[in-house]
Amino acid sequence: MALSKALLSLVLMLVVAALLSTVAYGVIGWKQVMGSIRGLGEFILYHTYNIYDKTWWAGSPEAVTSIIWDYRGVDTVFETIVLYAAITGCLVLWSSLGGYWRKKGGRLTLVVRTATKILFAIILITSFNIALHGYITPGGGFAGGATFAVAPLLLLAAYGIDYLRRRGYRINRSKLIRSVALLLLALIVFIPFWMNGYLLENQAKPYAGFPGYPVYLGPLYIGGSLIYLNVFEFLVVAMEFVIVFIVFTIIWVGEKK
């Protein structure tokens, strides 16, 4: 028994060491020359905390924060607003419409149910648009997934959980979609590393062997790996929200009985 535990601990340590090494090499790179600065690193340093030329500087030595908030702050604010609106809408639906739904014996009025169907279609189209255009406009997979999650929540409030189940929204199915999307997301991240590139590398770099993801899919511009990352993140976030909403609804209905 003691030997088995020792072997298990050794295996876990080797796995952790392998993962850490993979991440380290993926970020640092295979061919990094000590004392040199890559072009991208030089650009970020020059534009985030250049005390000698403040024309474009962000005024912060924390380069990651500078890039996220100063250079792509609109995108970050947009995602925050979308998430806030989604959560606020969920709370309103649970606190008000949910109670009304219980009193009426299973579903809301015909007017509300019809309006829900219309809003459902609008939310789906909007969420897909946010996710698919995240590489050229503010938004992306996270914002699109959070927006999508409001659609099944509307169905929960207007029709009840049985209606949602009949339409194919099930916890196990959502878990499967989430897991597959997460694996595909990881695959897009690691493919450049396996081809002597870097984790999350999109386009070819002179110091890496990865040739880069195609920027065009036929006549369509897709931004290399960006559209794939957005789509898979969209599926992960959307399904996670759906799972949480269904579980909370089951618990809430059970407590009210």
C-alpha positions as a printed NumPy array, in Angstrom:
array([[  0.   ,   0.   ,   0.   ],
       [  2.789,   2.416,   0.941],
       [  4.65 ,   1.556,  -2.264],
       [  1.514,   2.239,  -4.332],
       [  1.073,   5.65 ,  -2.694],
       [  4.728,   6.465,  -3.305],
       [  4.444,   5.515,  -6.991],
       [  1.239,   7.541,  -7.34 ],
       [  2.908,  10.568,  -5.759],
       [  5.897,  10.18 ,  -8.077],
       [  3.646,   9.969, -11.14 ],
       [  1.721,  13.064, -10.058],
       [  4.952,  14.973,  -9.492],
       [  6.216,  13.984, -12.95 ],
       [  2.915,  15.032, -14.55 ],
       [  2.992,  18.406, -12.78 ],
       [  6.64 ,  18.903, -13.747],
       [  5.853,  18.043, -17.379],
       [  2.942,  20.481, -17.463],
       [  4.98 ,  23.269, -15.898],
       [  7.826,  22.641, -18.328],
       [  5.414,  22.673, -21.267],
       [  3.91 ,  25.983, -20.197],
       [  7.339,  27.47 , -19.492],
       [  8.774,  26.485, -22.865],
       [  5.556,  27.488, -24.595],
       [  5.766,  30.992, -23.156],
       [  9.532,  31.489, -23.16 ],
       [ 10.113,  29.713, -26.452],
       [ 12.627,  27.22 , -27.77 ],
       [ 15.08 ,  29.649, -29.333],
       [ 15.085,  32.566, -26.955],
       [ 18.523,  34.191, -26.753],
       [ 19.457,  35.329, -23.274],
       [ 19.726,  39.093, -23.026],
       [ 17.688,  39.766, -26.182],
       [ 14.168,  41.155, -26.519],
       [ 11.742,  39.902, -29.129],
       [ 10.005,  42.336, -31.43 ],
       [  6.655,  41.966, -29.693],
       [  8.241,  42.371, -26.259],
       [ 10.072,  45.488, -27.402],
       [  6.855,  46.945, -28.799],
       [  4.963,  46.295, -25.554],
       [  7.733,  47.755, -23.397],
       [  8.031,  50.804, -25.618],
       [  4.295,  51.482, -25.583],
       [  3.455,  50.696, -21.958],
       [  6.142,  52.244, -19.769],
       [  8.557,  54.286, -21.83 ],
       [  9.572,  57.134, -19.516],
       [ 11.643,  58.738, -22.298],
       [  8.899,  58.921, -24.918],
       [  5.408,  59.237, -23.449],
       [  3.589,  59.713, -26.739],
       [  2.008,  56.249, -26.646],
       [  2.792,  55.053, -23.157],
       [  0.222,  53.559, -20.74 ],
       [  2.017,  54.767, -17.63 ],
       [  2.266,  51.362, -15.975],
       [  5.151,  48.882, -15.71 ],
       [  2.605,  46.033, -15.601],
       [  2.539,  45.342, -19.331],
       [ -0.31 ,  42.81 , -19.284],
       [ -2.652,  45.165, -17.429],
       [ -1.606,  48.018, -19.688],
       [ -2.404,  46.113, -22.865],
       [ -5.72 ,  44.74 , -21.553],
       [ -7.105,  48.003, -20.167],
       [ -5.31 ,  50.709, -22.146],
       [ -4.993,  49.174, -25.605],
       [ -8.036,  46.9  , -25.66 ],
       [-10.04 ,  48.396, -22.827],
       [-13.172,  48.832, -24.961],
       [-13.331,  45.093, -25.493],
       [-12.853,  44.374, -21.776],
       [-15.481,  46.924, -20.727],
       [-17.884,  45.493, -23.294],
       [-17.475,  41.981, -21.897],
       [-17.953,  43.264, -18.338],
       [-21.162,  45.083, -19.295],
       [-22.528,  42.033, -21.089],
       [-21.816,  39.785, -18.091],
       [-23.36 ,  42.311, -15.689],
       [-26.475,  42.617, -17.818],
       [-26.78 ,  38.843, -18.131],
       [-26.502,  38.233, -14.379],
       [-28.895,  41.106, -13.598],
       [-31.431,  39.699, -16.028],
       [-31.105,  36.266, -14.431],
       [-31.746,  37.64 , -10.944],
       [-34.779,  39.596, -12.11 ],
       [-36.27 ,  36.588, -13.853],
       [-35.768,  34.304, -10.864],
       [-37.084,  36.758,  -8.285],
       [-40.142,  38.066, -10.129],
       [-41.122,  35.972, -13.136],
       [-40.202,  32.763, -11.36 ],
       [-42.658,  33.4  ,  -8.565],
       [-45.358,  34.439, -11.019],
       [-44.763,  31.271, -13.018],
       [-45.288,  29.152,  -9.896],
       [-48.564,  30.881,  -9.019],
       [-50.01 ,  30.43 , -12.501],
       [-49.48 ,  26.694, -12.379],
       [-46.699,  26.107, -14.876],
       [-46.313,  28.87 , -17.44 ],
       [-46.879,  32.538, -18.115],
       [-49.527,  34.178, -20.304],
       [-49.735,  33.782, -24.07 ],
       [-48.446,  37.318, -24.636],
       [-45.381,  36.723, -22.472],
       [-44.706,  33.327, -24.028],
       [-44.934,  34.755, -27.555],
       [-42.659,  37.645, -26.669],
       [-40.234,  35.15 , -25.129],
       [-39.976,  33.232, -28.385],
       [-39.211,  36.441, -30.283],
       [-36.616,  37.534, -27.738],
       [-35.16 ,  34.027, -27.733],
       [-34.423,  34.246, -31.467],
       [-33.009,  37.776, -31.155],
       [-30.714,  36.767, -28.277],
       [-29.419,  33.731, -30.168],
       [-28.621,  35.788, -33.279],
       [-26.977,  38.495, -31.172],
       [-24.876,  36.014, -29.202],
       [-23.66 ,  34.29 , -32.38 ],
       [-22.805,  37.661, -33.906],
       [-20.833,  38.733, -30.803],
       [-18.88 ,  35.472, -30.752],
       [-18.181,  35.152, -34.48 ],
       [-17.144,  38.792, -34.928],
       [-15.063,  39.001, -31.755],
       [-11.81 ,  39.048, -33.74 ],
       [-12.748,  42.258, -35.61 ],
       [-15.139,  43.997, -33.19 ],
       [-15.49 ,  44.227, -29.377],
       [-16.951,  41.048, -27.93 ],
       [-15.697,  37.531, -28.399],
       [-16.453,  34.086, -27.058],
       [-16.965,  35.004, -23.417],
       [-19.339,  37.894, -24.109],
       [-21.217,  35.834, -26.699],
       [-21.557,  32.869, -24.339],
       [-22.854,  35.052, -21.505],
       [-25.397,  36.578, -23.889],
       [-26.515,  33.18 , -25.167],
       [-27.159,  31.949, -21.62 ],
       [-29.989,  34.459, -21.178],
       [-32.018,  32.719, -23.922],
       [-32.638,  29.372, -22.147],
       [-33.184,  31.292, -18.91 ],
       [-36.097,  33.11 , -20.558],
       [-37.562,  29.748, -21.541],
       [-37.158,  28.553, -17.964],
       [-39.125,  31.505, -16.629],
       [-41.825,  31.517, -19.294],
       [-42.399,  27.808, -19.874],
       [-40.746,  25.886, -17.051],
       [-37.908,  23.41 , -16.9  ],
       [-39.853,  20.555, -18.539],
       [-40.253,  22.624, -21.701],
       [-36.528,  23.306, -21.73 ],
       [-35.762,  19.604, -21.359],
       [-38.048,  18.737, -24.271],
       [-36.061,  21.181, -26.399],
       [-32.836,  19.307, -25.689],
       [-31.392,  21.408, -22.873],
       [-30.019,  18.777, -20.523],
       [-27.212,  18.921, -18.009],
       [-25.351,  15.887, -19.383],
       [-25.585,  17.172, -22.95 ],
       [-24.371,  20.606, -21.884],
       [-21.467,  19.004, -20.015],
       [-20.511,  17.023, -23.122],
       [-20.574,  20.095, -25.369],
       [-18.582,  22.077, -22.79 ],
       [-15.951,  19.338, -22.445],
       [-15.528,  18.846, -26.207],
       [-15.268,  22.608, -26.759],
       [-12.693,  22.891, -23.973],
       [-10.592,  20.117, -25.525],
       [-10.758,  21.801, -28.937],
       [ -9.803,  25.107, -27.322],
       [ -6.777,  23.451, -25.736],
       [ -5.913,  21.849, -29.082],
       [ -5.81 ,  25.246, -30.813],
       [ -3.601,  26.538, -28.002],
       [ -1.117,  23.641, -28.063],
       [ -0.824,  22.945, -31.821],
       [  1.74 ,  25.76 , -32.346],
       [  3.791,  24.483, -29.403],
       [  3.895,  20.959, -30.844],
       [  5.175,  22.454, -34.124],
       [  8.126,  24.227, -32.46 ],
       [  6.134,  27.385, -31.84 ],
       [  4.569,  29.015, -28.808],
       [  1.42 ,  28.506, -26.795],
       [ -1.448,  30.568, -28.248],
       [  0.692,  31.549, -31.26 ],
       [ -1.525,  32.707, -34.084],
       [  0.661,  33.767, -36.998],
       [  4.172,  32.718, -38.019],
       [  7.096,  34.41 , -36.264],
       [ 10.729,  34.515, -37.477],
       [ 11.924,  32.837, -34.279],
       [  9.391,  29.952, -34.299],
       [  8.793,  26.956, -36.531],
       [  4.995,  27.151, -36.55 ],
       [  3.758,  28.361, -39.988],
       [  0.688,  30.076, -38.535],
       [ -3.044,  29.499, -38.827],
       [ -4.729,  30.404, -42.133],
       [ -6.035,  33.961, -42.072],
       [ -8.6  ,  33.29 , -44.781],
       [-11.098,  30.459, -45.138],
       [-11.888,  30.71 , -48.818],
       [-13.064,  34.292, -49.357],
       [-13.769,  34.774, -45.644],
       [-11.335,  36.545, -43.347],
       [-11.201,  34.611, -40.037],
       [ -8.177,  36.081, -38.259],
       [ -6.187,  32.857, -37.995],
       [ -6.81 ,  31.059, -34.704],
       [ -8.88 ,  33.903, -33.24 ],
       [-12.223,  32.81 , -34.639],
       [-11.687,  29.236, -33.424],
       [-10.782,  30.415, -29.938],
       [-13.864,  32.629, -29.838],
       [-16.218,  29.877, -31.028],
       [-14.915,  27.267, -28.597],
       [-14.884,  29.739, -25.711],
       [-18.44 ,  30.696, -26.656],
       [-19.554,  27.08 , -26.343],
       [-17.728,  26.567, -23.032],
       [-19.144,  29.708, -21.386],
       [-22.66 ,  29.228, -22.781],
       [-22.92 ,  25.618, -21.636],
       [-21.506,  26.405, -18.189],
       [-24.149,  29.083, -17.66 ],
       [-26.888,  26.749, -18.92 ],
       [-25.776,  24.027, -16.482],
       [-25.819,  26.483, -13.57 ],
       [-29.261,  27.846, -14.5  ],
       [-30.792,  24.378, -14.829],
       [-29.294,  23.202, -11.519],
       [-30.437,  26.322,  -9.679],
       [-33.924,  25.998, -11.15 ],
       [-34.196,  22.36 , -10.103],
       [-33.122,  23.297,  -6.565],
       [-35.461,  26.295,  -6.459],
       [-38.484,  24.309,  -7.706],
       [-37.721,  21.51 ,  -5.247],
       [-37.574,  23.935,  -2.326],
       [-40.888,  25.528,  -3.295],
       [-42.78 ,  22.24 ,  -3.379]])
